[in-house]
Amino acid sequence: MTLQRPPQVGAPSRGRRRQPRPGLRGLKKSLRHHWQLYLLIVVPLVYFVVFKYIPMSNAVLAFKNYNVVAGIWGSEWVGWKNFEMFFQNPVFWTLVNNTFLLSFYTVLASFPIAIILALALNEVRQGLFKRTVQMVTYAPYFISTVVVVSMTILVLAPRLGIVNRGLGFFGIDAIDFLGDPSYFRHIYVWSEIWQTAGYSAVIYLAALSAIDPALHEAAKMDGAGRLRRILHVDLPGIMPTAMVILVLGVGNIMAIGFEKAFLLQNPLNLSQSEIIATYVYKTGLLNADFSLATAVGLFNSVINLLLLLFVNAVAKRLTGNGLWS
């Protein structure tokens, strides 16, 4: 009987897979062995370079006085002048305040509703009812924003809208919802939730389907009811997905969509409906001040990036989940 010598400390074991060598030789070897996977990366990489990163170079327009004849790179450098003009503009704080409050209200209201809808649908055992509710809540996502705004205007119309007709049935005078600035944020946010809650819930339903059924069985054996299983099994199970969606939502908090706010906007509600996106459109395309519009857009993007990094760091510190490790 021969005794086998124990493996020396630090020596590679026979059963262990050899790690690829670092450096250029390791990269060449990896490319040679896994060229199919690298080939799959080429198409999205080219897309991002051509359509995302190369256009970023035009952001230099924010530091120039754009001249159509000279072009972007031939125009005169003005340094921070366009940013100073925006910061000194009397509407600066109004734009920042309106954009932040509208976005924050949207995230605060839509984030829990999608989770609650997904948890409720996950507990429904009647298949036909579950599919019907899913279809009814998911379908508005495919409706164009223009159509949603048109429907909102018709429903809230002072004379013929169904809401004011209902109020008139109880003896309440008609309300011009879109003419009163105090109603604008509520109209925007809740119409947005109606349109997107079903779509967001599908993401959480997918996360719920990945939870191990053995956890629910163990909770049942411990005497946990439905509510306790939701709190102690389902919610922790979808927490990583919820954190990623929350971080992305807060990271885009200053990049709220232009289309819907602009379509719902009128001279009467302008004090609350004028946001950075609509201001950039009016400054850049209507007034043809491309340099100032680029400066405002760049300022907005930098604020979004800082918010994304901050919220991601806070989420990782509190829950251990974030966009990247």
Wavefront OBJ file of the C-alpha trace (Angstrom):
o trace
v 0.000 0.000 0.000
v 1.447 3.304 -1.066
v 0.649 6.511 0.702
v -0.209 9.509 -1.429
v 1.631 12.684 -0.595
v -0.709 15.492 0.499
v -0.780 18.460 -1.899
v 1.636 21.191 -0.944
v 0.276 24.511 0.243
v 0.028 26.915 -2.708
v 0.442 24.151 -5.313
v -2.446 23.788 -7.837
v -4.596 20.708 -7.194
v -5.217 18.242 -10.035
v -9.014 18.620 -9.959
v -8.976 22.406 -9.945
v -9.579 24.179 -13.247
v -6.657 26.260 -14.343
v -7.295 29.977 -14.199
v -6.666 31.929 -17.427
v -3.368 33.715 -17.453
v -3.667 37.460 -17.020
v -2.324 39.954 -19.508
v -2.288 40.098 -23.298
v -1.507 36.393 -23.716
v -4.444 35.460 -21.503
v -6.724 37.766 -23.517
v -5.594 36.249 -26.812
v -6.178 32.751 -25.479
v -9.628 33.723 -24.204
v -10.505 35.294 -27.587
v -9.368 32.147 -29.381
v -11.394 29.796 -27.187
v -14.536 31.936 -26.687
v -14.689 33.934 -29.944
v -18.433 33.192 -30.325
v -19.233 35.002 -27.075
v -17.014 37.954 -27.960
v -18.708 38.151 -31.369
v -22.070 38.582 -29.635
v -20.688 41.602 -27.807
v -19.605 43.365 -31.007
v -23.082 44.390 -32.257
v -24.309 46.085 -29.037
v -20.848 47.583 -28.534
v -20.922 49.187 -31.996
v -24.481 50.408 -31.381
v -23.508 52.148 -28.146
v -20.359 53.665 -29.646
v -22.113 55.014 -32.765
v -25.439 56.129 -31.315
v -24.572 56.921 -27.674
v -20.920 57.803 -27.147
v -20.040 59.627 -30.399
v -23.074 61.996 -30.057
v -21.829 62.825 -26.528
v -18.983 64.770 -28.128
v -21.549 67.345 -29.254
v -22.037 68.292 -25.599
v -19.074 70.601 -26.152
v -21.693 72.939 -27.626
v -22.575 73.924 -24.036
v -19.225 75.727 -23.793
v -19.464 77.511 -27.150
v -21.433 80.271 -28.834
v -22.890 78.199 -31.637
v -22.584 79.593 -35.119
v -24.400 77.724 -37.878
v -21.826 78.680 -40.511
v -18.767 77.769 -38.387
v -20.320 74.546 -37.108
v -19.982 72.954 -33.671
v -16.180 72.663 -33.588
v -15.549 75.973 -35.350
v -17.748 78.093 -33.068
v -16.268 80.457 -30.491
v -15.447 79.113 -26.999
v -17.328 80.981 -24.230
v -16.419 78.849 -21.202
v -19.109 78.679 -18.505
v -21.116 81.610 -19.880
v -24.137 79.514 -20.927
v -24.302 77.864 -17.497
v -24.077 81.250 -15.751
v -26.917 82.564 -17.922
v -29.069 79.601 -16.911
v -28.240 79.890 -13.192
v -28.974 83.635 -13.234
v -32.256 83.167 -15.101
v -35.254 84.106 -12.866
v -37.004 80.836 -13.802
v -34.043 78.637 -12.767
v -35.348 77.664 -9.333
v -38.900 77.321 -10.658
v -37.698 74.825 -13.283
v -35.597 72.834 -10.801
v -38.386 72.841 -8.213
v -41.090 71.782 -10.690
v -38.922 69.038 -12.219
v -37.795 67.630 -8.882
v -41.249 67.669 -7.234
v -42.977 66.120 -10.270
v -40.376 63.352 -10.584
v -40.189 62.677 -6.850
v -43.998 62.487 -6.623
v -44.027 60.023 -9.555
v -41.398 57.725 -8.009
v -42.938 57.920 -4.530
v -46.431 57.004 -5.771
v -45.648 54.506 -8.533
v -42.962 52.449 -6.739
v -45.141 50.867 -3.981
v -48.255 50.535 -6.160
v -46.506 48.247 -8.663
v -45.223 46.046 -5.812
v -48.647 45.872 -4.131
v -50.301 44.990 -7.469
v -47.756 42.217 -8.120
v -48.120 40.755 -4.614
v -51.911 40.802 -4.914
v -51.864 39.145 -8.344
v -49.423 36.538 -7.061
v -51.908 35.515 -4.384
v -54.876 35.195 -6.762
v -55.607 31.552 -7.501
v -58.535 32.062 -9.908
v -56.804 31.943 -13.305
v -59.409 33.758 -15.424
v -59.718 36.636 -12.956
v -55.924 36.917 -12.664
v -55.412 37.033 -16.431
v -58.201 39.583 -16.836
v -56.742 41.915 -14.207
v -53.287 41.552 -15.723
v -54.559 42.414 -19.190
v -56.596 45.397 -17.952
v -53.644 46.837 -16.011
v -50.999 45.982 -18.631
v -52.851 47.215 -21.756
v -52.539 51.004 -21.065
v -48.750 50.685 -21.355
v -49.130 50.206 -25.122
v -51.254 53.322 -25.582
v -49.444 56.292 -27.061
v -48.729 59.185 -24.708
v -50.574 61.491 -27.107
v -53.684 59.305 -26.851
v -53.392 59.124 -23.039
v -53.169 62.923 -22.821
v -56.144 63.308 -25.199
v -58.206 60.913 -23.066
v -57.176 62.787 -19.903
v -58.193 66.142 -21.381
v -61.571 64.741 -22.482
v -62.278 63.057 -19.138
v -61.399 66.212 -17.181
v -63.050 68.720 -19.543
v -65.012 71.362 -17.550
v -68.279 71.053 -19.497
v -68.382 67.621 -21.113
v -65.887 65.594 -19.051
v -67.215 62.595 -17.166
v -65.552 63.728 -13.918
v -67.296 67.099 -13.882
v -70.572 65.445 -14.885
v -70.208 63.185 -11.849
v -69.437 66.159 -9.616
v -72.482 67.963 -11.026
v -74.651 64.995 -10.044
v -73.758 65.771 -6.401
v -74.312 69.516 -6.857
v -70.603 70.439 -7.048
v -69.593 73.146 -9.500
v -67.449 72.169 -12.471
v -63.682 72.391 -11.969
v -61.206 73.372 -14.655
v -58.595 70.769 -13.648
v -56.064 71.603 -16.336
v -56.574 75.347 -15.834
v -55.715 75.183 -12.128
v -51.951 74.751 -11.504
v -52.553 72.964 -8.180
v -54.072 69.956 -9.997
v -51.343 69.521 -12.621
v -48.982 67.274 -10.614
v -51.810 64.984 -9.471
v -53.122 64.630 -13.033
v -49.663 63.899 -14.395
v -48.668 61.370 -11.721
v -51.879 59.361 -11.490
v -52.364 59.154 -15.248
v -48.749 57.939 -15.392
v -49.455 55.281 -12.764
v -52.558 54.147 -14.658
v -50.442 53.701 -17.764
v -47.337 52.001 -16.284
v -48.337 50.160 -13.083
v -49.290 46.945 -14.911
v -46.019 46.863 -16.843
v -43.948 47.428 -13.696
v -45.915 44.727 -11.879
v -44.895 42.162 -14.520
v -41.250 42.652 -13.527
v -42.070 41.951 -9.886
v -44.224 38.946 -10.848
v -41.201 37.498 -12.649
v -39.124 38.028 -9.506
v -41.838 36.380 -7.377
v -41.908 33.320 -9.647
v -38.196 32.774 -8.916
v -38.772 32.369 -5.156
v -38.263 28.799 -3.979
v -41.702 27.215 -3.145
v -39.996 25.304 -0.317
v -39.728 28.587 1.596
v -43.527 28.999 1.467
v -44.033 25.367 2.515
v -41.680 25.811 5.464
v -43.501 29.014 6.460
v -46.851 27.190 6.266
v -45.535 24.418 8.524
v -44.503 27.116 11.000
v -48.095 28.391 10.996
v -47.529 31.544 8.926
v -50.613 32.929 7.191
v -50.713 34.663 3.801
v -49.823 38.081 5.151
v -46.825 36.764 7.103
v -45.593 34.812 4.077
v -45.831 37.963 1.948
v -43.901 39.979 4.540
v -41.222 37.406 5.361
v -40.869 35.411 2.099
v -42.159 37.385 -0.910
v -40.935 40.865 0.007
v -37.356 39.792 0.840
v -37.369 37.693 -2.354
v -38.144 40.649 -4.641
v -36.059 43.156 -2.679
v -33.002 43.031 -5.044
v -35.252 43.714 -8.059
v -37.100 46.468 -6.196
v -33.830 48.147 -5.200
v -32.536 48.163 -8.782
v -35.797 49.682 -10.073
v -35.804 52.255 -7.257
v -32.193 53.248 -7.939
v -32.918 53.629 -11.658
v -36.061 55.648 -10.893
v -34.270 58.029 -8.535
v -31.313 58.249 -10.937
v -33.687 59.603 -13.592
v -35.521 61.863 -11.189
v -34.474 65.032 -13.056
v -34.966 63.454 -16.487
v -38.739 63.290 -16.463
v -40.310 62.843 -19.863
v -40.872 65.914 -21.998
v -43.763 64.701 -24.129
v -46.507 64.301 -21.543
v -45.696 67.462 -19.561
v -45.623 69.491 -22.774
v -48.921 68.086 -24.047
v -50.706 68.722 -20.725
v -49.225 72.207 -20.500
v -51.223 75.370 -21.131
v -50.712 79.050 -20.187
v -52.880 78.648 -17.063
v -50.878 75.815 -15.441
v -47.472 76.993 -16.668
v -46.296 77.852 -13.140
v -46.159 74.126 -12.278
v -45.976 72.434 -15.681
v -42.840 74.185 -16.914
v -39.989 71.724 -16.280
v -36.401 71.526 -17.488
v -37.288 69.265 -20.446
v -39.949 71.644 -21.801
v -37.635 74.622 -21.213
v -34.854 72.924 -23.216
v -37.295 72.292 -26.079
v -38.472 75.899 -26.167
v -34.945 77.309 -25.809
v -33.271 75.003 -28.300
v -35.841 74.434 -31.023
v -38.260 77.351 -30.759
v -35.728 80.102 -29.874
v -32.817 78.418 -31.761
v -30.437 78.996 -28.810
v -28.703 75.625 -29.137
v -25.767 76.433 -26.851
v -27.944 77.403 -23.881
v -30.247 74.414 -24.439
v -27.222 72.073 -24.478
v -25.899 73.640 -21.267
v -29.248 73.116 -19.530
v -29.437 69.524 -20.745
v -25.862 68.836 -19.631
v -26.578 70.304 -16.189
v -29.621 68.028 -15.944
v -27.593 64.949 -16.919
v -24.859 65.678 -14.362
v -27.446 66.038 -11.568
v -28.980 62.702 -12.616
v -25.591 60.984 -12.568
v -24.809 62.304 -9.076
v -28.225 61.202 -7.815
v -27.744 57.742 -9.336
v -24.348 57.289 -7.653
v -25.643 58.561 -4.310
v -28.789 56.416 -4.243
v -26.889 53.346 -5.432
v -24.363 53.801 -2.594
v -27.143 54.263 -0.020
v -29.043 51.212 -1.322
v -25.917 49.047 -1.158
v -25.168 50.245 2.359
v -28.707 49.588 3.619
v -29.728 46.450 1.704
v -26.573 45.098 0.097
v -28.149 45.418 -3.369
v -27.213 47.904 -6.074
v -26.644 48.341 -9.783
v -23.045 47.177 -9.632
v -20.792 45.571 -7.061
l 1 2 3 4 5 6 7 8 9 10 11 12 13 14 15 16 17 18 19 20 21 22 23 24 25 26 27 28 29 30 31 32 33 34 35 36 37 38 39 40 41 42 43 44 45 46 47 48 49 50 51 52 53 54 55 56 57 58 59 60 61 62 63 64 65 66 67 68 69 70 71 72 73 74 75 76 77 78 79 80 81 82 83 84 85 86 87 88 89 90 91 92 93 94 95 96 97 98 99 100 101 102 103 104 105 106 107 108 109 110 111 112 113 114 115 116 117 118 119 120 121 122 123 124 125 126 127 128 129 130 131 132 133 134 135 136 137 138 139 140 141 142 143 144 145 146 147 148 149 150 151 152 153 154 155 156 157 158 159 160 161 162 163 164 165 166 167 168 169 170 171 172 173 174 175 176 177 178 179 180 181 182 183 184 185 186 187 188 189 190 191 192 193 194 195 196 197 198 199 200 201 202 203 204 205 206 207 208 209 210 211 212 213 214 215 216 217 218 219 220 221 222 223 224 225 226 227 228 229 230 231 232 233 234 235 236 237 238 239 240 241 242 243 244 245 246 247 248 249 250 251 252 253 254 255 256 257 258 259 260 261 262 263 264 265 266 267 268 269 270 271 272 273 274 275 276 277 278 279 280 281 282 283 284 285 286 287 288 289 290 291 292 293 294 295 296 297 298 299 300 301 302 303 304 305 306 307 308 309 310 311 312 313 314 315 316 317 318 319 320 321 322 323 324 325
